[in-house]
C-alpha cells in the first residue's frame, strides 16, 4: 500500500490518498502521520480517498484495528471525523466502517467524493 497525506487546499481537512491493498499492519502508520499533521494544524477532519484501494483484511483483523489500534494507540486525534471515499462497486470497506463506528470512532463511508467533502464541511462551523 502507498499513500500521500496533505492538507486540503482550503485548509479545512487533511486528505489521505491510499493506493493498493489495505491491511491492519499497513494502516496504523499512515493514520498516525495524518493525525499528527491534523493536530499540528488544528484540523480534526480527514478525507480518506480509498478509490484505488481495497481492504483485504479478515473481519477479525478489521475488528482489532478498530477496537485496539485506532481506539487505544496514543497519538491519534480523539476528535477526528473521517470521511472515506471508495469506488461505487467496492464493498471491501463496508465492515471496517461498521466496526470503527461501533468502537466510538467518527467514520463515514461515501461513494461520492463531493458528498464526503460536504459532510466534512458541514461541521466546520461547529468546531
HUNORRA-V712395 format. One record per residue. RES is the residue in one letter. SS is DSSP state (~ for helix, > for strand, _ for the rest). PSI is psi in degrees with one decimal (999 if undefined). D_FIRST is the distance of its C-alpha to the first C-alpha in Angstrom with 2 decimals. Layout:
res=RES ss=SS psi=PSI d_first=D_FIRST
res=RES ss=SS psi=PSI d_first=D_FIRST
//
This chain:
res=X ss=_ psi=137.4 d_first=0.00
res=X ss=> psi=158.9 d_first=3.78
res=X ss=> psi=157.8 d_first=6.77
res=X ss=> psi=148.7 d_first=10.53
res=X ss=> psi=132.4 d_first=13.35
res=X ss=> psi=157.0 d_first=16.98
res=X ss=> psi=151.3 d_first=20.22
res=X ss=_ psi=161.9 d_first=21.47
res=X ss=_ psi=-35.3 d_first=24.26
res=X ss=_ psi=-4.9 d_first=26.89
res=X ss=_ psi=16.2 d_first=25.53
res=X ss=_ psi=-18.0 d_first=25.63
res=X ss=_ psi=162.5 d_first=22.04
res=X ss=> psi=132.9 d_first=18.72
res=X ss=> psi=128.7 d_first=16.09
res=X ss=> psi=124.0 d_first=12.37
res=X ss=> psi=125.7 d_first=10.40
res=X ss=> psi=135.4 d_first=6.96
res=X ss=> psi=133.0 d_first=5.65
res=X ss=> psi=-157.2 d_first=4.55
res=X ss=> psi=124.6 d_first=5.39
res=X ss=> psi=128.3 d_first=6.19
res=X ss=_ psi=167.2 d_first=8.37
res=X ss=~ psi=-45.1 d_first=11.13
res=X ss=~ psi=-37.4 d_first=10.30
res=X ss=~ psi=-9.6 d_first=6.91
res=X ss=~ psi=-29.3 d_first=8.72
res=X ss=~ psi=-46.2 d_first=11.93
res=X ss=~ psi=-47.3 d_first=11.43
res=X ss=~ psi=-36.0 d_first=10.18
res=X ss=~ psi=-42.6 d_first=13.03
res=X ss=~ psi=-42.1 d_first=15.41
res=X ss=~ psi=-44.8 d_first=14.81
res=X ss=~ psi=-43.4 d_first=15.37
res=X ss=~ psi=-36.3 d_first=18.34
res=X ss=~ psi=-43.1 d_first=19.80
res=X ss=~ psi=-44.4 d_first=19.90
res=X ss=~ psi=-45.4 d_first=21.38
res=X ss=~ psi=-36.6 d_first=23.97
res=X ss=~ psi=-37.8 d_first=24.87
res=X ss=~ psi=-2.6 d_first=25.55
res=X ss=_ psi=30.2 d_first=27.12
res=X ss=_ psi=132.1 d_first=24.68
res=X ss=_ psi=9.7 d_first=23.90
res=X ss=> psi=138.8 d_first=22.25
res=X ss=> psi=129.3 d_first=18.56
res=X ss=> psi=117.2 d_first=17.21
res=X ss=> psi=110.4 d_first=13.68
res=X ss=> psi=103.6 d_first=12.90
res=X ss=> psi=29.2 d_first=10.74
res=X ss=> psi=-17.5 d_first=12.76
res=X ss=> psi=27.5 d_first=10.08
res=X ss=> psi=151.9 d_first=7.98
res=X ss=> psi=138.3 d_first=9.55
res=X ss=> psi=116.5 d_first=10.36
res=X ss=_ psi=11.3 d_first=11.01
res=X ss=_ psi=161.0 d_first=12.84
res=X ss=_ psi=160.6 d_first=16.60
res=X ss=~ psi=-38.9 d_first=18.98
res=X ss=~ psi=-44.4 d_first=19.99
res=X ss=~ psi=-38.4 d_first=16.58
res=X ss=~ psi=-42.1 d_first=16.22
res=X ss=~ psi=-46.9 d_first=19.75
res=X ss=~ psi=-38.5 d_first=19.17
res=X ss=~ psi=-44.7 d_first=16.28
res=X ss=~ psi=-49.2 d_first=18.72
res=X ss=~ psi=-24.3 d_first=21.90
res=X ss=~ psi=-61.6 d_first=20.97
res=X ss=~ psi=-57.2 d_first=17.86
res=X ss=~ psi=-29.8 d_first=18.32
res=X ss=~ psi=-22.1 d_first=22.09
res=X ss=~ psi=-3.1 d_first=23.03
res=X ss=_ psi=124.0 d_first=20.83
res=X ss=_ psi=145.6 d_first=22.87
res=X ss=_ psi=-8.0 d_first=21.58
res=X ss=_ psi=139.3 d_first=20.30
res=X ss=_ psi=113.3 d_first=22.49
res=X ss=_ psi=-16.4 d_first=24.90
res=X ss=_ psi=10.8 d_first=25.88
res=X ss=_ psi=138.3 d_first=22.47
res=X ss=> psi=120.3 d_first=22.56
res=X ss=> psi=136.2 d_first=19.32
res=X ss=> psi=121.8 d_first=19.17
res=X ss=> psi=129.2 d_first=16.18
res=X ss=> psi=124.7 d_first=16.33
res=X ss=_ psi=164.3 d_first=15.20
res=X ss=_ psi=144.9 d_first=16.55
res=X ss=_ psi=-34.3 d_first=20.12
res=X ss=_ psi=-3.3 d_first=19.79
res=X ss=_ psi=114.6 d_first=16.66
res=X ss=_ psi=14.2 d_first=17.99
res=X ss=_ psi=-14.0 d_first=15.11
res=X ss=_ psi=-4.7 d_first=14.97
res=X ss=~ psi=-44.8 d_first=18.76
res=X ss=~ psi=-38.5 d_first=19.28
res=X ss=~ psi=-35.1 d_first=17.00
res=X ss=~ psi=-45.5 d_first=19.03
res=X ss=~ psi=-48.9 d_first=22.15
res=X ss=~ psi=-32.6 d_first=21.47
res=X ss=~ psi=-46.2 d_first=20.29
res=X ss=~ psi=-42.6 d_first=23.53
res=X ss=~ psi=-26.8 d_first=25.61
res=X ss=_ psi=1.2 d_first=24.53
res=X ss=_ psi=2.3 d_first=25.82
res=X ss=_ psi=148.2 d_first=22.74
res=X ss=> psi=96.4 d_first=23.25
res=X ss=> psi=126.7 d_first=20.49
res=X ss=> psi=134.5 d_first=21.31
res=X ss=> psi=135.8 d_first=19.51
res=X ss=> psi=154.2 d_first=20.53
res=X ss=_ psi=7.7 d_first=20.32
res=X ss=_ psi=120.8 d_first=21.97
res=X ss=~ psi=-44.1 d_first=20.68
res=X ss=~ psi=-36.7 d_first=24.27
res=X ss=~ psi=-41.4 d_first=25.12
res=X ss=~ psi=-43.1 d_first=22.27
res=X ss=~ psi=-42.3 d_first=23.50
res=X ss=~ psi=-41.8 d_first=27.08
res=X ss=~ psi=-46.3 d_first=26.25
res=X ss=~ psi=-39.1 d_first=24.90
res=X ss=~ psi=-28.1 d_first=27.88
res=X ss=~ psi=-35.8 d_first=30.43
res=X ss=_ psi=-2.4 d_first=30.21
res=X ss=~ psi=-44.6 d_first=30.25
res=X ss=~ psi=-16.5 d_first=34.04
res=X ss=~ psi=-17.6 d_first=34.09
res=X ss=_ psi=999 d_first=32.05
//
